[in-house]
Amino acid sequence: MARSGFQRHRGKLLGTGVVLSGLVAVGVVAAVAAKRWVRRQQQRLSEQHYVREQIKRRFTQTQQDALYTMYELVPVLALVLGKELDVEELVETLKGKKLKRAGEDDEQGSGGHVSAGEGSVSSTVARSKAELWQELKMRSAVKLLAVVYTTCMLLLLTRLQLNILARREYLETAIRVAKSEEATRRDAAGWLGAVWEYGASALGALGARPAAADAEPADQQEETRYVNEQAFLSLSWWLLNRGWLQFKPLVERQVEQQFGTLSPRDTLSMEQFSTRLSSTIHAINRELFDSDSRALLLRALLPDASQELHVLQQTLDEGSLHVIERDDTMLRELLQETSRCAESTASLIVLESLVNESFQFVMQQLEAKVTKKLRKPAADAPEAPAAEAAPQKFQVALYSVALKDCCQEMLKNGLVSMNNEFLQDLDAVPELDDLSASVYSNFGV
């Protein structure tokens, strides 16, 4: 009975079995496919996370490299400004005149009288000393502002250069990796394709030697890229040696307007001096950063076409110059992008922020140095009881000497210890990091 029932429903049972088997097979395939899809998604997310972390690490390292580069360039700037705006020599001359006058006073005290000729010499010395103090007053203020603006521009230029190069390097690396992975996938598509490619390359080897022929252009291309990058980075020579001279007359004019009428014996409170210095900086900013006159800023940051060869001759060897003459396409592209970035409103905002931070640093240092010098009567300052009569005010001569010391602090060589407080303060300005991130992540360029 059961056997006859099985025979009667055998077709249905077999059909049901086939359907169930098919469903199980489909389920297994779907499960395997889903598992693979999940694995691929996890791998993709892991790769994306790795890429993001790598970009962050490269960005952080680039900013650290920029700061280290500044530590290398600041001693060069100190030498250049020390030669063009030598305040140390003025101070030493004033010290020598004071010692000479003290010796003459001792001789007069022991002799009991002064001849007419000696009186005439004393008058000449006093008049010359007043002129030296006047020159120190102007030169120390001009040098301070030259340090401020040149350092801020140099930091901006260095950040732009290194972030542009870092982004290009990352993109080139990513493209090479993508091409390599694509080639690997194509090669793994089937052994027949691999055998075919091997056979084709073997046949090609019977003729000319393409591998050796291709190696030389590849090496030449790498050399061209390297030399163009070095030429691009070496353009900071212009700002250090010639560029700052472009805005020096502007600084001198504004310093003369704010401080020219002051005598070294005049007294100012710290707030009064701060107001005059702030007014000088605002006047310079208006002319240097104004949207209609950014040409002056660009002339200071980068050499024009007529000066580029001169700059490269100062920084590159003869072999590198030949490479640039042969192919400077990359250098042109880098310069064009740097010029666009330097002209942007974002860069002007960063420069103003850096200058403002510099002003705060200067005033803090100035107050500390002036107060310290007042506790120990300055041997360099002209004799006058104004500072003792009004402790809240200080002689302009004292400010001048303090400005000289402030310049030394800002240009301190901290390459080994990395302890230049001025550079550290500038490097921590938030707007600078914002601009650097914008340049570094501008992958559409």
Secondary structure, DSSP 8 states (H G I E B T S, - for coil): -HHHHHHHTHHHHHHHHHHHHHHHHHHHHHHHHHHHHHHHHHHHHHHHHHHHHHHHHHHHHHHHHHHHHHHHHHHHHHHHHHHHS--HHHHHHHHHHHHHHHHHHHHHHHHS---HHHHHHHHHHHHHHHHHHHHHHHHHHHHHHHHHHHHHHHHHHHHHHHHHHHHHHHHHHHHHHHHHHHHHHHHTT-HHHHHHHHHHHHHHTTSS-HHHHHHHHHHHHHHHHHHHHHHHHTTHHHIIIIIHHHHHHHHHHHHHHHHTT--TT-EEEHHHHHHHHHHHHHHHHHHHS-TT-HHHHHHHHS--HHHHHHHHHHHS-HHHHHHHHH--HHHHHHHHHHHHHHHSHHHHHHHHHHHHHHHHHHHHHHHHHHHHHHHS--SSS---THHHH-TTEEEHHHHHHHHHHHHHHHT---TTT---HHHHHHHT-HHHHHHHHHHHT-TT-
